[in-house]
Every structure is written in structure tokens, then in C-alpha cells.
Amino acid sequence: MDILIPIGIGFIANFMIFIIFKSLKQSNERSLLICVVAFLAVFLSSFVIGSWLGMGIGVSSLGMLLSVILIRIILAFVRRKGYV
């Protein structure tokens, strides 16, 4: 159950990154690309840091990846329905 906390933190952090860049008048695709870059940066930094701290950061990057996948699915669904 404790593993859900860093996954949730990563999910919320990447979702907030998407909202911030979307509010700066970026397109959906560009905001999603920035989220993917943020995920990769955090994931690669977990390898550089290593040890237990790096493992925790790696788990939070999993939450960031989940948010990227969920945002992409939602955007595809919204675009297909014609809301955007």
C-alpha cells in the first residue's frame, strides 16, 4: 500500500505540469510532449542517484508515466467525440 504514495505524487506532479503548460497557451500535443520529457528526466535521474532514494524517484516516475498514458487516452477520446 505504501508504494501508491510515490506513484500518486508522480501522477499529480505530471498532471500539474500538463495543466501549467496548457494554461500557458500550449497545444495539447506540445504540453503532452513536455510531460514525456519530464518523465524521462526524472526516470534517468533515478538511475544517476541510485540506492534507495533513486528507487523511490523511479517509482514516482512510474506515476508520471501513468499520467502521460491517461492524458493521451483522454485526449484521443475527446478528439474522437468532437469536443475539441
N, C-alpha and C positions, 0 to 999 in steps of 0.2 A: 504494500500500500504506500510505502514511503517513496517509491520510485515515481509515483504520479505527481508529486510536488515539483520536482525539477522539469518534468515533461510539461506540466501546466505552466510553469514560469516561462519556459521556452516558447510555448504556444502563444501565450499572452504577449510576450515581448515581440515576436514576429508579427502578430496581428496588429499590435500598436505601430510597428514600423510601417506596415501597409497602410493603416489609417492616416498616419502623419504624412507620408508621401502622396497619398491620394488627396489629402486636403491641400497640398501644395500644387494642385492642378496638374499632377502627372496622370498619364493614361493608366488604365488598369494593367496593361501588359508591362509597362515600364515599372510600375510600383511592385508588381509581382517579381520582376527580374531583380529589383533591389532586394527583395526579401530572400530570393535564392542566393544572392551574393552574401547577404548577412548570414544565412545558414552555413554556407561554405566557409566563411571566415571563422565562425565560431567552431565549426567541426574541425577544421585544420588546426586551430589554436589549441584544441583539446589534446591533439597529438603532441604539439610542441610543449605544452605544460606537463603532461604526463601525470603519473601517480594517481592518487585518489581524487585530487582536485580536477585533474584532466578528465577522469571518468565521469565526474558529476557534470562537468561542462559538456561532455559528449552526450550525456543523457538529455540535457536541456536542448542540445541541438536536434535531438530526435523530435522534441516537441515543436521546434521551429520547422522541421521538415513536414511534420503532420499539418501544421497550419498552412504551409505553402500548397500542399496537396488539396486540403479542404477549400482554400480560397480559389484554387484553379477549378475545382469541380463546381463550386457555386457560380463562378463567372461563366463557365460553359453552359450551365443550366439557365442562367439569367439571359445570356445572349441567345440561346436557342428558343426561349419562350418569347423573346422580343421585348423585354423590359428595358434594354439599353439600346 
